[in-house]
């Protein structure tokens, strides 16, 4: 184990979060594609701790289930009654067998802006200075509600952390605050927690009291200041949730732009932490990129597009589109006003145009579905053109069926392809056809009734109507023809 690798990281995630006014546990609210606790776990994992323990309480079943997906290696321990942060850490150490040899880092589960870099600096300071405990601090414009850092006037050493409710007026004037993030000597922490009292305004075991206990016993208490006070911000209500989302989104967009991505309007562009880009990708205003979405070199997305778990390859263009679980091939074009549902795959230079919906469809190189169509459960070959207002009829009321259209086909407008059906290479289908049988390669399929004109019908059935008058004027006769 390296000198700065902690023996354990303890994540405090048991609180109810009543100010969120939600049936969802506070730490499960999401920003930028991860839950609040998910962001904290990701930062903690950058330390490569030997153990990672999450203390759960309110909504424990939901939180535990979420953790099993977000970080299966994390261990959980239940704080059945929320008796304070000191109590939470104490039961976490008990889960690990009591006193832990090495550094124990404690973080809060509602601080999604905390970075692994700041945690690495904290642990490096802790081991480098030989501290018994090191607290992560920050100076904030408004310290209301936060625990204040009390320092020795002569040495500057941290002597105590005083909770806002217990602070004097002089202490409340201090702007340096406790982040709730600490690095401890594991064995000293376990011993000090046994001495924590509950004679405070909340009647709880404050973890912050450990600093006074260790300092009073002559052990070194130090501090590591975060470079950006936003990192330590806890989320207690929906306003703070939105503020954190904006800050994190700005952080992600800044990183992308510095890596060579053009974000035309950062104020109207939103991305998840799991979105990736290549150089010279362009994102236009009003665009949201979620999940594992990836934009290739020179890919262009937006305006007004929402992509989730979608890959857009080099040189492709996606305009005013919703896509979920799709793959847009190199130099392909999509939109405007298209909907790519899961399983959609577009080949090189393929096109899905205006008001087209696709699902579980493979559309080959150079093939075009230009407008007003639905393509579901289908495979279309190369350089085929699908006529306007075509529908791939894939559902019989109980089961889905597949349609195959070959390469270099030309299908007419207003076609219905009733699956399962195959249209062979080089075949044509006539406009208005309902294709229910396989079409051999190179054939023309015509599947529509003969047109029948009933002359004079309007004059007889709608006498005196605007249509009848218009017909009369056009025919130049006094009445219809029998």
C-alpha positions, 0 to 999 in steps of 0.5 A: 500500500502506498503512503497516501493510499487510505486503508478505508474511505467512509461515506456518510449517506444516512441522512433523510434530507427533509429539505429536499421534500422528496420520496427519493433519498437525498443522496439518490438525486441525480446531477449530470448522469450520476447520483449525489452519492455516485459522484462521491464514490467516484471521487473516493475511488480515485484514492484506491482505498483498501475498503470503501464503506457507505453508512446508510439509514434513511431509505436504506433499501433504495440506497443499498440497491443503488450502491449495488449497481453504482459500486458493487465493491462498496460495503454498506452498514446501517445506521438505524438511528441517526445519532450523529456523524461520530456515531456513523463513523463508529459503526463503520469502523465496527464493520471493518473490525474496530480500529483500522491501521492506516488512514481513514478518510471520511466524506459526506454523501451529498457533496457531488462536486468533490474531486479525487484531486482534492482528496489526494491532496488531503491525504498527502497533507495528512501523511506528509505532516504526520497529523493525527487528523486533517480536516478539509476546509474552505473559505466561503462567502456565507458560512451560515449553517456550517461548522466553523474552523477555530484556530490557535491565534499564535500557531494557526493550528486547528483547535476545534470545529464548532457547529453553527448552532453551538457557535458564539457570535465571534465564531460565527463571523469566521468564514473558514468552514468545515467541509465534513471531509477528514483524514484520520489516523485509524487507530487514534480515531477509533479510540477518540470516538469512544470519548465523544459526548452528546452534551450539545444542542442536538444530543448527538455524537459529533465527529468534529469533537474528535479534533478537540479530543486528539488535540487536547491529548497532544496530537497534531491536528492539521488542515488542507484547504480546498482550492474551490469552495464549491467542491465542499458544498453539500446539497440540502434542497432543490435550489442547491441541487440546481446550482451544483448541476450548473457548476458541474456542467460548466466544469465538464463543458470547460474540460471538453472545450479545452480538449478541442470540442466546440460548444457553441453555447455552454449556457444551453448545453448539458452533458453527463460525466460519462459523455466523451468527445473527440477533437473538432466535435461541434455541439450546437445550442439547446443540446443534451448529451447523456449516458455513454454518448460519444461524439467522434472527430468532427461530428456535429450535434444540434441544435435542440437535440437530446442523445442518450447512450448514442455514438455519433461517428466522425463527420456525422451530422445530427440535427433537432433529434432525439436518440437513445441507444443508437449508432450513427455511422461516419458522415451519416445525417440525421434529422431534423425532427428524427427519433432514433430508438434503441438498436438503430444503426446507421452506416457510412453516409446513411440518412434518416431525415425529417419526421422519421422514427427508427427502432432496432433498425440497421440502415446500410451505407448510403441508404436514405430514409428521407421523410415521414416514415417508421422503420422498426425491426428492419435491415436495409442494405446499401444505397437503397431509397425508402419512399416518403410515408413508409411504415415497416409494420412489425407488430402483429399484436403479440409478436414483433417480426423482421423486415429485410430490404436489400441493396440498391432498392427503390421503394415507393411512397406510402408503402406498408411492409408487413413483416415478416417480409423480404424485398430483394436486391435491386427491387422496386415497389410501387407507391401506395403498395402494401407489401405482404409477400417477398419481392424477388431481386430486380422485381417491381411489386405493385400491391394496390387496388385499381382506381375507379372514377365515379363521374358526377358523384359530387353534383348528385350527392353534394348538390349546392356545395362549394365542391359542386360549384367548383366542379361545375365551373371546371366542366363548363356544363350545367350539371354532372354527367350521369 
